[in-house]
Amino acid sequence: MIELLRTNDPVLISWLSAVLGEAEIEIIVFDAHTSILEGSANAIRRRVMVIDDDFDEAKRLFEEAVAELDGNVGAYEFPE
C-alpha cells in the first residue's frame, strides 16, 4: 500500500472513492478512527492509501478530477 494523500474531509474521501472506483481502483483509509478520537483539532489526518501498482493511475485521475473542478475539492495534502 502507498499513501496517495492525507485529509480530514469525509466528503473529499467519498468523492475520491467514487472517482477512483470508476477506474476500479480501491482506496483504503488509514487512521480514520484515530482521527475521530483526536477530536476537532485535526492533528491526525486520515491517510488515503492505494495498492502500489495503482498509485500512478490513481494520482493522475485525482489530479485530472481536481483540475476539472478548478481545485475546489476541499483540504488535502500529498505525503512528503
C-alpha positions as CSV (number, residue, x, y, z in Angstrom):
1,M,0.0,0.0,0.0
2,I,1.2,3.5,-0.7
3,E,-0.2,6.8,0.6
4,L,-2.0,8.9,-2.1
5,L,-3.0,11.8,0.1
6,R,-4.0,13.0,3.6
7,T,-7.2,14.8,4.6
8,N,-9.8,15.0,7.3
9,D,-12.5,15.9,4.8
10,P,-15.0,13.0,4.7
11,V,-16.7,14.4,1.6
12,L,-13.4,14.5,-0.3
13,I,-12.7,10.9,0.7
14,S,-16.1,9.8,-0.5
15,W,-15.7,11.7,-3.8
16,L,-12.2,10.3,-4.3
17,S,-13.5,6.8,-3.7
18,A,-16.2,7.3,-6.4
19,V,-13.7,8.9,-8.9
20,L,-11.2,6.1,-8.5
21,G,-13.9,3.4,-8.2
22,E,-14.9,4.2,-11.8
23,A,-11.4,3.0,-12.8
24,E,-11.7,0.0,-10.4
25,I,-9.1,1.4,-8.1
26,E,-10.0,0.7,-4.4
27,I,-8.9,3.1,-1.6
28,I,-8.3,2.2,2.0
29,V,-8.5,4.9,4.6
30,F,-5.9,4.6,7.4
31,D,-6.2,6.5,10.7
32,A,-9.9,7.2,10.4
33,H,-10.7,6.1,13.9
34,T,-7.6,7.8,15.4
35,S,-8.6,11.0,13.7
36,I,-12.1,10.8,15.2
37,L,-10.8,10.1,18.7
38,E,-8.4,13.0,18.5
39,G,-11.4,15.4,18.2
40,S,-11.7,18.5,16.2
41,A,-8.0,19.5,16.4
42,N,-7.3,17.9,13.0
43,A,-3.9,16.9,14.3
44,I,-4.1,13.4,12.8
45,R,-5.2,13.3,9.2
46,R,-6.7,10.3,7.5
47,R,-4.4,8.7,5.0
48,V,-5.9,7.6,1.7
49,M,-4.0,4.5,0.5
50,V,-4.0,2.6,-2.8
51,I,-2.2,-0.5,-4.0
52,D,1.3,0.2,-5.1
53,D,0.5,-0.8,-8.7
54,D,-2.5,1.6,-8.9
55,F,-0.6,4.6,-7.4
56,D,0.4,6.4,-10.7
57,E,-3.0,6.0,-12.3
58,A,-4.8,7.0,-9.0
59,K,-2.7,10.1,-8.7
60,R,-3.3,11.0,-12.4
61,L,-7.1,10.5,-12.1
62,F,-7.2,12.5,-8.9
63,E,-5.3,15.4,-10.4
64,E,-7.4,15.4,-13.5
65,A,-10.6,15.4,-11.5
66,V,-9.4,18.2,-9.3
67,A,-8.5,20.3,-12.3
68,E,-12.0,19.8,-13.8
69,L,-13.4,21.3,-10.6
70,D,-10.8,24.2,-10.6
71,G,-9.3,22.8,-7.4
72,N,-12.4,23.2,-5.3
73,V,-12.4,19.8,-3.6
74,G,-11.5,20.6,0.0
75,A,-8.4,20.5,2.0
76,Y,-5.8,17.8,1.4
77,E,-2.0,17.3,1.2
78,F,0.3,14.9,-0.6
79,P,2.8,12.9,1.5
80,E,6.3,14.2,1.8
